[in-house]
Each structure stands twice: as C-alpha cells, then as structure tokens.
Amino acid sequence: MVLQRQRHYFKAHQEALNVPPYGNDGGEEPEIAGIYIIDKNGIPYRIGFSTGNEFSDHIMEKKNYLYLAPSKLRECAIGPELIIDADFASFTGKVSVIRNHELLWQSVINSGSQNMAHNLQNLEYHHFKYDSHRVPYQAHVHFFGADAFSFGSQLLLQDGDIMSVRWEKMGRALLNPLKISTQPEALIEVRSI
C-alpha cells in the first residue's frame, strides 16, 4: 500500500527525494513522525514514532511566509524504524549532509514536548479534531518539527548529496539521497471536457 496524504508522497529509507523541474531548491527538514491509524469507529490510535524528513524547497519558503504550502515538494521520507514505546517529552539527535562520502555539514537537533510550545496531546487534538482526519481505516503521518536544518546555515544541497536524520533511541538514521531534475519545467495543459 502506498501511503499518501494531502500534500506528500512518502519515500522510504535510502530512496531518493526529488527536486522537480519547478523547484528552486530541495533540502532536508528533520522531524519526528507520529504514525496513526483510524479504527472502524473513527477513533485514532498512535502506533508509534518514526524518523522523518519533510523535505522542502527552502528558497521558495524564504520568498514569502505565505509560500509555505508550495515550498513542500510533495515528497518526504519516513523510517527506517517504527518505535512503539518512545516518550515524546524530549528527543535529541543529529542531522547531517554527506557529499562525496564525506561529512559536509552536521547539527544537533531537538524535538518533543519540552522543545515545543505545545504538548503531544494538544498537537494530536488539533490534527484529529477534523472529521475528515478520522475516516475509518485511514493511516496518518503527522510531522513534529525540529530546530535545525542545513539551509539555515546557508548550505544549498547538490544532486547526489545524502541527507541523514538520526534521533537517539530511535534506531538507525534515515538516509535519503537528493536527486535534482535536469528536465525543463513543462506547462501542464488542462483541457475542457
């Protein structure tokens, strides 16, 4: 089953994240991903947490805060582990970029309730308060942010760079190579019926 949500197509550990022809940039956005299922009665259940890379066009986002939605390149990654007993209070980890088999950039990252303005219960309430987010048998992935990424250090990623996100006590690092399209942007023609 391919997991899709309104804005993203999910990739797995070691799959490439793609900058499309219309993208200005592509870069890692380290996250904790909450993984949920909705039961037959519309009740959400948290299965656990995984490492996430929300992957964004930070140049687009920097142009205007209203461009947050189009800055999401519609691909992201989760994995490779699912942790069912993680405490959401505080997460510490590292995000890094590897170029030509060498560490190019690295930063400590933090997430979890102690590093946010909201606790997990409040964040989950605001996601699942919508009836459309409680449709029986749906699966949901909700990203909970972190506090550092390479674009904040003025690093522009290149084709072939490997983005790495690793949280302590969350298993192996999530690794995704960057693939930048060399195709020209093409007009998508919409036809009338």
Beta strands, then each sheet from edge to edge (+ up, - down):
strand 1: 9-11
strand 2: 17-19
strand 3: 30-38
strand 4: 44-53
strand 5: 75-78
strand 6: 91-99
strand 7: 102-111
strand 8: 139-145
strand 9: 162-167
strand 10: 174-180
sheet 1: 1+ 5+ 4- 3+ 8-
sheet 2: 2+ 10+ 9- 6+ 7-
end
